Amino acid sequence: MSNLKLGVKLTRGQVGVPLSRLVDLIKRTQQFLTSASEDIGLAGDPGDWIADNFINGSVIFDCFRMDQQSPPVAERGYQILHNVMENNTLDSELNLYIRPVTRRHYAEISSTINEDEYVAFGLYRNGQASPPRAVQINQRDG
């Protein structure tokens, strides 16, 4: 069994993050992950995603689903999340699972940050210790 898991990092050029912006970032990320869960075929309960492994210095944490997925479901989840975060619309079979609202929720995350910032999402795969590569989103991408 596997967990869907991703790393989240908000870059900051200053000390601290205003709580109102942090709340908005978390809210929009939660909307995206809840919507993506429904696309994957899992329950869309926002409480299914847990933030963990917080690191000092910026807003950096891991986010994972509490429930375990079978390897085929976890792989489909990885592919769907990766497809949305890379803004890849070329896989016509995978696109049947991804609703436009999921892509919109992902793009709306950029509205929570300043022009000189970005949010990076890195997908863990098959129990990796760290995600291989992070996908950045900023206001220009949203």
DSSP file (Angstrom, degrees, kcal/mol; ACC not computed):
  #  RESIDUE AA STRUCTURE BP1 BP2  ACC     N-H-->O    O-->H-N    N-H-->O    O-->H-N    TCO  KAPPA ALPHA  PHI   PSI    X-CA   Y-CA   Z-CA
    1    1 A M              0   0    0      0, 0.0     2,-0.3     0, 0.0    69,-0.2   0.000 360.0 360.0 360.0 155.5    0.0    0.0    0.0
    2    2 A S  B     -A   69   0A   0     67,-2.9    67,-3.6   124,-0.0     2,-0.4  -0.872 360.0-134.4-134.8 162.7    1.1    3.6   -0.7
    3    3 A N        -     0   0    0     -2,-0.3     2,-0.5    65,-0.2   124,-0.3  -0.958  22.9-125.2-115.2 140.0    0.4    7.1    0.4
    4    4 A L        +     0   0    0     -2,-0.4    61,-2.0    63,-0.4     2,-0.3  -0.745  45.0 171.9 -76.5 130.0    0.0   10.1   -2.0
    5    5 A K  E     +B   64   0B   0     -2,-0.5   119,-2.4   119,-0.4     2,-0.3  -1.000  16.7 175.9-147.8 138.8    2.5   12.6   -0.7
    6    6 A L  E     -BC  63 123B   0     57,-2.8    57,-2.9    -2,-0.3     2,-0.3  -0.988  25.2-127.3-141.0 153.8    3.9   15.9   -1.9
    7    7 A G  E     -BC  62 122B   0    115,-3.3   115,-2.1    -2,-0.3     2,-0.4  -0.767  22.0-159.3 -96.1 145.8    6.2   18.6   -0.5
    8    8 A V  E     +BC  61 121B   0     53,-3.2    53,-2.3    -2,-0.3     2,-0.4  -0.990  11.8 176.2-128.6 133.0    5.1   22.2   -0.4
    9    9 A K  E     -BC  60 120B   0    111,-2.1   111,-3.0    -2,-0.4     2,-0.6  -0.984  14.5-162.4-140.8 128.3    7.5   25.2   -0.2
   10   10 A L  E     -BC  59 119B   0     49,-2.5    49,-1.0    -2,-0.4   109,-0.2  -0.946  22.4-137.6-105.4 121.2    6.6   28.9   -0.2
   11   11 A T        -     0   0    0    107,-2.4     2,-0.4    -2,-0.6   107,-0.1  -0.507  21.9-171.8 -76.8 147.5    9.6   31.1   -1.0
   12   12 A R        -     0   0    0     -2,-0.2     4,-0.1    45,-0.1     5,-0.1  -0.998  26.4-169.8-140.6 135.5   10.1   34.2    1.0
   13   13 A G  S    S+     0   0    0     -2,-0.4     2,-0.2     2,-0.1    -1,-0.1   0.390  79.9  51.1 -97.2   0.2   12.5   37.1    0.6
   14   14 A Q  S    S-     0   0    0      2,-0.2     2,-0.5     0, 0.0    -2,-0.0  -0.678  98.6 -82.1-127.4 178.4   11.5   38.5    3.9
   15   15 A V  S    S-     0   0    0     -2,-0.2    -2,-0.1    43,-0.0    43,-0.1  -0.759  90.2 -12.0 -86.5 125.8   11.1   37.3    7.5
   16   16 A G  S    S-     0   0    0     -2,-0.5    -2,-0.2    41,-0.1    43,-0.1   0.123  70.4-103.1  78.0 168.6    7.8   35.6    8.2
   17   17 A V        -     0   0    0     41,-0.1    -1,-0.1    -5,-0.1     5,-0.0  -1.000  35.1-108.5-132.0 129.4    4.6   35.2    6.2
   18   18 A P    >>  -     0   0    0      0, 0.0     4,-2.2     0, 0.0     3,-0.6  -0.363  27.8-130.4 -56.8 133.5    1.4   37.2    7.0
   19   19 A L  H 3> S+     0   0    0      1,-0.2     4,-2.9     2,-0.2     5,-0.2   0.855 105.2  58.8 -57.4 -37.3   -1.0   34.7    8.6
   20   20 A S  H 3> S+     0   0    0      1,-0.2     4,-1.8     2,-0.2    -1,-0.2   0.894 109.2  44.4 -62.1 -38.2   -3.8   35.8    6.2
   21   21 A R  H <> S+     0   0    0     -3,-0.6     4,-2.6     2,-0.2    -1,-0.2   0.882 112.2  52.0 -72.2 -38.1   -1.7   34.9    3.2
   22   22 A L  H  X S+     0   0    0     -4,-2.2     4,-2.4     2,-0.2    -2,-0.2   0.921 109.8  49.1 -63.4 -43.2   -0.6   31.6    4.8
   23   23 A V  H  X S+     0   0    0     -4,-2.9     4,-2.7     1,-0.2    -1,-0.2   0.913 111.7  49.4 -61.3 -43.0   -4.3   30.7    5.5
   24   24 A D  H  X S+     0   0    0     -4,-1.8     4,-2.5    -5,-0.2     5,-0.2   0.906 110.1  50.8 -64.6 -41.4   -5.2   31.5    1.9
   25   25 A L  H  X S+     0   0    0     -4,-2.6     4,-2.3     1,-0.2    -2,-0.2   0.932 113.4  45.0 -60.2 -46.4   -2.3   29.4    0.5
   26   26 A I  H  X S+     0   0    0     -4,-2.4     4,-2.7     2,-0.2    -2,-0.2   0.910 112.4  52.0 -65.0 -42.7   -3.4   26.4    2.6
   27   27 A K  H  X S+     0   0    0     -4,-2.7     4,-2.2     1,-0.2    -2,-0.2   0.932 113.1  43.3 -60.4 -47.0   -7.1   26.9    1.7
   28   28 A R  H  X S+     0   0    0     -4,-2.5     4,-2.1     2,-0.2    -1,-0.2   0.871 113.7  51.0 -70.2 -36.0   -6.4   27.0   -2.0
   29   29 A T  H  X S+     0   0    0     -4,-2.3     4,-2.6    -5,-0.2    -1,-0.2   0.908 110.4  50.4 -64.8 -41.0   -3.9   24.1   -1.8
   30   30 A Q  H  X S+     0   0    0     -4,-2.7     4,-2.6     2,-0.2     5,-0.2   0.899 108.6  51.8 -63.6 -41.1   -6.6   22.1    0.1
   31   31 A Q  H  X S+     0   0    0     -4,-2.2     4,-2.3     2,-0.2    -1,-0.2   0.920 111.5  47.8 -60.6 -43.6   -9.2   22.9   -2.6
   32   32 A F  H  X S+     0   0    0     -4,-2.1     4,-2.7    73,-0.3    -2,-0.2   0.940 114.2  45.2 -62.5 -48.2   -6.8   21.6   -5.3
   33   33 A L  H  X S+     0   0    0     -4,-2.6     4,-2.1     2,-0.2    -2,-0.2   0.861 112.9  50.4 -68.2 -35.3   -5.9   18.4   -3.4
   34   34 A T  H  X S+     0   0    0     -4,-2.6     4,-1.6     2,-0.2    -1,-0.2   0.920 113.4  46.1 -65.9 -43.7   -9.6   17.7   -2.5
   35   35 A S  H  X S+     0   0    0     -4,-2.3     4,-1.8    -5,-0.2    -2,-0.2   0.914 112.5  50.0 -64.9 -43.4  -10.6   18.2   -6.2
   36   36 A A  H  X S+     0   0    0     -4,-2.7     4,-2.2     1,-0.2    -1,-0.2   0.874 105.3  58.1 -63.8 -36.7   -7.7   16.0   -7.4
   37   37 A S  H  X>S+     0   0    0     -4,-2.1     5,-2.9     1,-0.2     4,-1.2   0.908 105.7  49.3 -58.8 -41.8   -8.7   13.3   -4.9
   38   38 A E  H  <5S+     0   0    0     -4,-1.6     3,-0.3     1,-0.2    -1,-0.2   0.891 109.5  51.8 -64.3 -39.1  -12.1   13.1   -6.5
   39   39 A D  H  <5S+     0   0    0     -4,-1.8    -2,-0.2     1,-0.2    -1,-0.2   0.864 108.2  52.0 -64.0 -35.6  -10.5   12.9  -10.0
   40   40 A I  H  <5S-     0   0    0     -4,-2.2    -1,-0.2    -5,-0.1    -2,-0.2   0.751 122.4-108.1 -71.6 -24.3   -8.3   10.0   -8.8
   41   41 A G  T  <5S+     0   0    0     -4,-1.2     2,-0.2     1,-0.4    -3,-0.2   0.604  79.7 122.0 102.6  16.7  -11.4    8.2   -7.5
   42   42 A L  S   <S-     0   0    0     -5,-2.9    -1,-0.4    -6,-0.2    -2,-0.1  -0.646  75.1 -75.8-104.4 164.7  -10.8    8.7   -3.8
   43   43 A A        -     0   0    0     -2,-0.2    -1,-0.1     1,-0.1    -3,-0.1  -0.295  36.3-140.5 -57.0 143.4  -13.0   10.4   -1.3
   44   44 A G        +     0   0    0     -7,-0.1    -1,-0.1    -6,-0.1    -6,-0.1  -0.039  50.3 140.1 -98.8  30.7  -12.9   14.2   -1.6
   45   45 A D    >   -     0   0    0      1,-0.2     3,-2.3    -8,-0.1     4,-0.3  -0.633  50.4-143.9 -77.4 122.9  -12.9   15.0    2.1
   46   46 A P  G >  S+     0   0    0      0, 0.0     3,-1.3     0, 0.0    -1,-0.2   0.788  98.3  66.1 -57.2 -26.9  -10.5   17.9    2.9
   47   47 A G  G 3  S+     0   0    0      1,-0.2    19,-0.1     3,-0.0    -2,-0.0   0.534  81.7  78.2 -73.3  -4.9   -9.6   16.1    6.2
   48   48 A D  G <  S+     0   0    0     -3,-2.3    18,-2.7    17,-0.1     2,-0.4   0.696  82.6  74.4 -75.5 -18.4   -8.0   13.3    4.3
   49   49 A W  E <   -D   65   0B   0     -3,-1.3     2,-0.4    -4,-0.3    16,-0.2  -0.834  67.0-166.3-100.2 132.4   -4.9   15.4    3.6
   50   50 A I  E     -D   64   0B   0     14,-3.3    14,-2.3    -2,-0.4     2,-0.4  -0.938  14.5-139.9-119.5 136.3   -2.5   16.0    6.5
   51   51 A A  E     +D   63   0B   0     -2,-0.4     2,-0.3    12,-0.2    12,-0.2  -0.799  38.0 154.5 -92.9 139.7    0.4   18.5    6.7
   52   52 A D  E     +D   62   0B   0     10,-2.7    10,-3.1    -2,-0.4    -2,-0.0  -0.932  36.7  46.1-154.2 168.1    3.5   17.1    8.4
   53   53 A N  E     -     0   0B   0     -2,-0.3    -1,-0.1     8,-0.2     2,-0.1   0.910  66.2-165.3  59.4  51.4    7.3   17.5    8.6
   54   54 A F  E     -     0   0B   0      7,-0.2     2,-0.4    -3,-0.1     7,-0.2  -0.430   0.8-156.4 -70.4 142.3    7.4   21.3    9.0
   55   55 A I  E > > -D   60   0B   0      5,-2.0     3,-0.7     3,-0.2     5,-0.7  -0.966  13.9-121.3-123.7 137.0   10.9   22.9    8.5
   56   56 A N  T 3 5S+     0   0    0     -2,-0.4     3,-0.1     1,-0.2     0, 0.0  -0.299  85.5  53.3 -68.9 157.5   12.1   26.3    9.8
   57   57 A G  T 3 5S+     0   0    0      1,-0.1     2,-0.3    -2,-0.0    -1,-0.2   0.015 116.0   1.7 109.6 -26.6   13.2   29.0    7.5
   58   58 A S  T < 5S-     0   0    0     -3,-0.7     2,-1.2     2,-0.1    -3,-0.2  -0.886 101.0 -64.5-165.0-172.9   10.3   29.3    5.2
   59   59 A V  E   5S+B   10   0B   0    -49,-1.0   -49,-2.5    -2,-0.3     2,-0.4  -0.799  73.0 151.5 -90.9  98.8    6.9   27.7    4.8
   60   60 A I  E   < +BD   9  55B   0     -2,-1.2    -5,-2.0    -5,-0.7     2,-0.3  -0.995   7.5 136.3-133.3 125.8    8.0   24.2    4.0
   61   61 A F  E     -B    8   0B   0    -53,-2.3   -53,-3.2    -2,-0.4     2,-0.3  -0.985  45.0-113.5-158.8 164.4    6.1   21.1    4.8
   62   62 A D  E     -BD   7  52B   0    -10,-3.1   -10,-2.7    -2,-0.3     2,-0.4  -0.739  24.1-159.8 -98.7 154.7    4.9   17.7    3.4
   63   63 A C  E     +BD   6  51B   0    -57,-2.9   -57,-2.8    -2,-0.3     2,-0.3  -0.998  18.0 163.8-136.8 129.2    1.3   16.9    2.7
   64   64 A F  E     -BD   5  50B   0    -14,-2.3   -14,-3.3    -2,-0.4     2,-0.3  -0.968  39.3-103.8-145.1 159.9   -0.1   13.4    2.4
   65   65 A R  E     - D   0  49B   0    -61,-2.0   -16,-0.2    -2,-0.3   -17,-0.1  -0.681  23.5-142.1 -83.3 137.4   -3.3   11.5    2.4
   66   66 A M  S    S+     0   0    0    -18,-2.7    -1,-0.1    -2,-0.3     2,-0.1   0.855  80.0  75.9 -66.6 -36.8   -4.0    9.6    5.6
   67   67 A D  S    S-     0   0    0    -19,-0.3   -63,-0.4     1,-0.1     2,-0.3  -0.439  83.7-119.8 -80.7 153.2   -5.5    6.6    3.9
   68   68 A Q        -     0   0    0     -2,-0.1     2,-0.3   -65,-0.1   -65,-0.2  -0.663  24.3-153.4 -88.9 144.6   -3.4    4.0    2.0
   69   69 A Q  B     -A    2   0A   0    -67,-3.6   -67,-2.9    -2,-0.3   -27,-0.0  -0.892  21.8-109.3-116.7 149.3   -3.9    3.4   -1.7
   70   70 A S     >  -     0   0    0     -2,-0.3     4,-2.9   -69,-0.2     5,-0.3  -0.372  42.4-102.7 -65.4 156.2   -3.2    0.3   -3.7
   71   71 A P  H  > S+     0   0    0      0, 0.0     4,-2.4     0, 0.0     5,-0.2   0.877 121.5  50.2 -53.1 -42.2   -0.2    0.7   -6.0
   72   72 A P  H  > S+     0   0    0      0, 0.0     4,-2.2     0, 0.0     5,-0.1   0.909 113.7  45.0 -64.8 -38.1   -2.3    1.2   -9.1
   73   73 A V  H  > S+     0   0    0     -3,-0.3     4,-2.6     2,-0.2     5,-0.2   0.913 113.2  50.5 -70.0 -42.0   -4.5    3.9   -7.5
   74   74 A A  H  X S+     0   0    0     -4,-2.9     4,-2.6     2,-0.2    -1,-0.2   0.901 111.2  49.1 -61.4 -40.5   -1.4    5.6   -6.0
   75   75 A E  H  X S+     0   0    0     -4,-2.4     4,-2.6    -5,-0.3    -2,-0.2   0.909 110.9  49.1 -66.6 -41.7    0.3    5.5   -9.5
   76   76 A R  H  X S+     0   0    0     -4,-2.2     4,-2.5     2,-0.2    -2,-0.2   0.907 112.1  50.2 -62.6 -40.2   -2.9    7.0  -11.1
   77   77 A G  H  X S+     0   0    0     -4,-2.6     4,-2.8     2,-0.2     5,-0.3   0.919 110.2  49.2 -62.4 -44.3   -2.9    9.7   -8.4
   78   78 A Y  H  X S+     0   0    0     -4,-2.6     4,-2.8     1,-0.2     5,-0.2   0.934 112.4  48.4 -59.7 -46.1    0.7   10.5   -9.0
   79   79 A Q  H  X S+     0   0    0     -4,-2.6     4,-2.5     2,-0.2    -2,-0.2   0.899 113.0  47.4 -63.5 -41.6    0.1   10.8  -12.7
   80   80 A I  H  X S+     0   0    0     -4,-2.5     4,-2.3     2,-0.2     5,-0.2   0.949 114.9  44.8 -65.5 -49.0   -3.0   13.0  -12.3
   81   81 A L  H  X S+     0   0    0     -4,-2.8     4,-2.7     1,-0.2     5,-0.2   0.931 115.6  47.9 -61.2 -45.3   -1.2   15.3   -9.8
   82   82 A H  H  X S+     0   0    0     -4,-2.8     4,-2.1    -5,-0.3    -1,-0.2   0.913 110.7  51.7 -61.3 -43.8    1.9   15.5  -12.0
   83   83 A N  H  <>S+     0   0    0     -4,-2.5     5,-2.5    -5,-0.2     4,-0.3   0.911 113.1  44.3 -60.4 -45.0   -0.1   16.1  -15.1
   84   84 A V  H ><5S+     0   0    0     -4,-2.3     3,-1.2     3,-0.2    -2,-0.2   0.937 113.9  49.0 -67.1 -46.6   -2.0   19.1  -13.4
   85   85 A M  H 3<5S+     0   0    0     -4,-2.7    -2,-0.2     1,-0.3    -1,-0.2   0.807 114.2  45.4 -67.3 -29.1    1.1   20.6  -11.9
   86   86 A E  T 3<5S-     0   0    0     -4,-2.1    -1,-0.3    -5,-0.2    -2,-0.2   0.466 108.1-127.4 -87.8  -2.5    3.1   20.4  -15.2
   87   87 A N  T < 5 +     0   0    0     -3,-1.2     2,-0.6    -4,-0.3    -3,-0.2   0.892  50.2 164.4  54.3  42.9    0.0   21.8  -17.0
   88   88 A N      < +     0   0    0     -5,-2.5    -1,-0.2    -6,-0.2    -2,-0.1  -0.817  18.5 164.8 -93.8 119.0    0.2   18.9  -19.4
   89   89 A T        +     0   0    0     -2,-0.6    -1,-0.1    -3,-0.1     6,-0.1   0.199  52.7  94.0-115.4  13.7   -2.9   18.4  -21.4
   90   90 A L        +     0   0    0      1,-0.1     2,-1.3     2,-0.0     3,-0.1   0.732  60.6  84.3 -81.9 -23.2   -1.5   16.1  -24.1
   91   91 A D     >  -     0   0    0      1,-0.2     4,-2.4    -3,-0.1     5,-0.2  -0.660  58.3-174.7 -84.8  94.8   -2.4   12.8  -22.4
   92   92 A S  H  > S+     0   0    0     -2,-1.3     4,-0.6     1,-0.2    -1,-0.2   0.834  80.6  51.7 -63.6 -33.7   -6.0   12.4  -23.7
   93   93 A E  H >4 S+     0   0    0      1,-0.2     3,-0.9     2,-0.2     4,-0.4   0.937 113.0  43.8 -68.1 -45.6   -6.6    9.2  -21.6
   94   94 A L  H >> S+     0   0    0      1,-0.2     3,-1.8     2,-0.2     4,-0.9   0.853 104.9  64.6 -67.2 -34.1   -5.5   10.8  -18.4
   95   95 A N  H 3< S+     0   0    0     -4,-2.4    -1,-0.2     1,-0.3    -2,-0.2   0.718  87.6  70.5 -63.2 -20.1   -7.4   14.0  -19.2
   96   96 A L  T << S+     0   0    0     -3,-0.9    -1,-0.3    -4,-0.6    -2,-0.2   0.799 103.4  43.1 -64.5 -26.6  -10.6   12.0  -19.0
   97   97 A Y  T <4 S+     0   0    0     -3,-1.8     2,-0.7    -4,-0.4    -1,-0.2   0.730  98.6  82.0 -88.8 -25.0  -10.1   11.9  -15.2
   98   98 A I     <  -     0   0    0     -4,-0.9   -62,-0.1   -58,-0.1    -1,-0.1  -0.732  68.3-151.5 -93.9 115.4   -9.0   15.5  -14.7
   99   99 A R    >>  -     0   0    0     -2,-0.7     4,-1.3   -64,-0.2     3,-0.9  -0.510  23.5-119.7 -79.9 150.6  -11.8   17.9  -14.4
  100  100 A P  H 3> S+     0   0    0      0, 0.0     4,-2.5     0, 0.0     5,-0.2   0.838 112.8  62.8 -56.9 -33.5  -11.3   21.6  -15.4
  101  101 A V  H 3> S+     0   0    0      1,-0.2     4,-2.7     2,-0.2     5,-0.2   0.845  99.4  54.3 -63.5 -32.3  -12.1   22.7  -11.8
  102  102 A T  H <> S+     0   0    0     -3,-0.9     4,-2.0     2,-0.2    -1,-0.2   0.936 109.8  45.8 -66.5 -45.3   -9.1   20.7  -10.6
  103  103 A R  H  X S+     0   0    0     -4,-1.3     4,-2.3     1,-0.2    -2,-0.2   0.889 113.1  51.4 -63.4 -38.1   -6.8   22.6  -13.0
  104  104 A R  H  X S+     0   0    0     -4,-2.5     4,-2.2     2,-0.2    -2,-0.2   0.926 107.4  51.9 -65.2 -44.4   -8.5   25.9  -12.0
  105  105 A H  H  X S+     0   0    0     -4,-2.7     4,-0.6     1,-0.2   -73,-0.3   0.902 110.5  49.5 -58.9 -40.4   -8.0   25.2   -8.3
  106  106 A Y  H >< S+     0   0    0     -4,-2.0     3,-1.2     1,-0.2     4,-0.4   0.940 111.0  48.4 -64.0 -46.1   -4.3   24.6   -8.9
  107  107 A A  H >< S+     0   0    0     -4,-2.3     3,-1.3     1,-0.3     4,-0.3   0.844 103.1  62.8 -62.8 -33.6   -3.9   27.8  -10.9
  108  108 A E  H >< S+     0   0    0     -4,-2.2     3,-1.3     1,-0.3    -1,-0.3   0.678  83.9  77.4 -68.6 -16.6   -5.7   29.8   -8.2
  109  109 A I  G X< S+     0   0    0     -3,-1.2     3,-1.8    -4,-0.6    -1,-0.3   0.861  84.7  64.6 -58.7 -34.0   -2.9   28.9   -5.7
  110  110 A S  G X  S+     0   0    0     -3,-1.3     3,-1.3    -4,-0.4    -1,-0.3   0.740  87.1  69.6 -63.8 -21.9   -0.8   31.6   -7.5
  111  111 A S  G <  S+     0   0    0     -3,-1.3    -1,-0.3    -4,-0.3    -2,-0.2   0.611  89.5  64.7 -71.5  -9.6   -3.2   34.3   -6.3
  112  112 A T  G <  S+     0   0    0     -3,-1.8     2,-0.3    -4,-0.2    -1,-0.2   0.482  96.2  66.5 -91.2  -2.6   -2.0   33.8   -2.7
  113  113 A I  S <  S-     0   0    0     -3,-1.3     2,-0.1    -4,-0.1     6,-0.1  -0.769  81.9-105.7-121.8 162.5    1.6   35.0   -3.3
  114  114 A N    >   -     0   0    0     -2,-0.3     3,-1.7     1,-0.1    25,-0.4  -0.327  40.5-102.0 -77.8 166.1    3.5   38.1   -4.2
  115  115 A E  T 3  S+     0   0    0      1,-0.3    25,-0.2    23,-0.1    24,-0.2   0.807 121.1  50.5 -59.6 -31.8    5.0   38.7   -7.7
  116  116 A D  T 3  S+     0   0    0     22,-0.1    -1,-0.3    23,-0.1     2,-0.2   0.274 103.4  76.1 -93.0  12.1    8.5   37.9   -6.5
  117  117 A E    <   -     0   0    0     -3,-1.7    22,-0.4  -105,-0.0     2,-0.3  -0.679  56.0-166.0-115.8 169.4    7.5   34.6   -4.8
  118  118 A Y        -     0   0    0     -2,-0.2  -107,-2.4    20,-0.1     2,-0.5  -0.982  17.1-135.7-148.0 158.6    6.7   31.1   -5.9
  119  119 A V  E     -CE  10 137B   0     18,-2.6    18,-2.7    -2,-0.3     2,-0.4  -0.967  22.8-156.5-111.7 132.6    5.1   28.0   -4.4
  120  120 A A  E     -CE   9 136B   0   -111,-3.0  -111,-2.1    -2,-0.5     2,-0.5  -0.929   6.9-167.8-113.4 134.5    6.9   24.8   -5.2
  121  121 A F  E     -CE   8 135B   0     14,-2.6    14,-3.2    -2,-0.4     2,-0.5  -0.984   3.4-172.2-119.6 127.4    5.2   21.4   -5.2
  122  122 A G  E     -CE   7 134B   0   -115,-2.1  -115,-3.3    -2,-0.5     2,-0.5  -0.982  15.4-140.9-121.4 126.5    7.3   18.2   -5.3
  123  123 A L  E     -C    6   0B   0     10,-0.6    10,-0.3    -2,-0.5     2,-0.2  -0.724   9.0-144.8 -88.9 127.2    5.6   14.8   -5.7
  124  124 A Y        -     0   0    0   -119,-2.4  -119,-0.4    -2,-0.5     2,-0.4  -0.621  17.2-156.3 -79.8 148.7    7.0   11.9   -3.7
  125  125 A R    >   -     0   0    0     -2,-0.2     3,-1.0     5,-0.2     5,-0.1  -0.991  60.4 -15.9-134.4 128.9    6.8    8.6   -5.6
  126  126 A N  T 3  S-     0   0    0     -2,-0.4    -1,-0.1     1,-0.3  -122,-0.1   0.862 126.8 -47.8  52.0  45.5    6.8    5.0   -4.1
  127  127 A G  T 3  S+     0   0    0   -124,-0.3    -1,-0.3     1,-0.2    -3,-0.0   0.684  85.1 173.1  75.8  18.7    8.1    6.0   -0.7
  128  128 A Q    <   -     0   0    0     -3,-1.0    -1,-0.2     1,-0.1    -2,-0.1  -0.211  39.0-128.4 -57.4 151.4   11.0    8.2   -1.8
  129  129 A A  S    S+     0   0    0      1,-0.2    -1,-0.1    -5,-0.0    -5,-0.1   0.783  91.0   5.7 -72.3 -28.1   12.8   10.1    0.9
  130  130 A S  S    S-     0   0    0     -5,-0.1    -5,-0.2    -7,-0.1    -1,-0.2  -0.986  89.7 -92.5-150.7 155.4   12.4   13.4   -1.1
  131  131 A P        -     0   0    0      0, 0.0    -7,-0.2     0, 0.0     3,-0.1  -0.444  31.5-134.2 -69.3 143.9   10.6   14.4   -4.2
  132  132 A P  S    S+     0   0    0      0, 0.0     2,-0.3     0, 0.0    -8,-0.1   0.851  82.5   1.2 -68.7 -34.1   12.8   14.2   -7.3
  133  133 A R        -     0   0    0    -10,-0.3   -10,-0.6   -12,-0.0     2,-0.3  -0.974  68.0-134.8-157.1 137.0   11.9   17.6   -8.7
  134  134 A A  E     -E  122   0B   0     -2,-0.3     2,-0.5   -12,-0.2   -12,-0.3  -0.737  12.8-141.3 -96.4 144.8    9.6   20.4   -7.6
  135  135 A V  E     -E  121   0B   0    -14,-3.2   -14,-2.6    -2,-0.3     2,-0.3  -0.912  20.7-146.7-102.2 125.7    7.2   22.2   -9.9
  136  136 A Q  E     -E  120   0B   0     -2,-0.5     2,-0.4   -16,-0.2   -16,-0.2  -0.724  13.1-169.8 -98.1 143.4    7.0   26.0   -9.3
  137  137 A I  E     +E  119   0B   0    -18,-2.7   -18,-2.6    -2,-0.3     2,-0.2  -0.995  12.7 165.9-127.8 137.3    3.9   28.1   -9.7
  138  138 A N    >>  -     0   0    0     -2,-0.4     4,-1.3   -20,-0.2     3,-0.8  -0.767  54.5 -81.4-137.1-176.3    4.0   31.9   -9.5
  139  139 A Q  T 34 S+     0   0    0    -22,-0.4     3,-0.1   -25,-0.4   -24,-0.1   0.832 126.3  56.0 -62.3 -31.3    1.6   34.8  -10.4
  140  140 A R  T 34 S+     0   0    0      1,-0.2    -1,-0.3   -25,-0.2   -25,-0.0   0.826 109.0  47.9 -68.6 -29.9    2.6   34.6  -14.1
  141  141 A D  T <4        0   0    0     -3,-0.8    -1,-0.2     1,-0.2    -2,-0.2   0.748 360.0 360.0 -81.2 -23.9    1.6   30.9  -14.3
  142  142 A G     <        0   0    0     -4,-1.3    -1,-0.2    -3,-0.1    -2,-0.1   0.460 360.0 360.0 -73.5 360.0   -1.7   31.3  -12.6
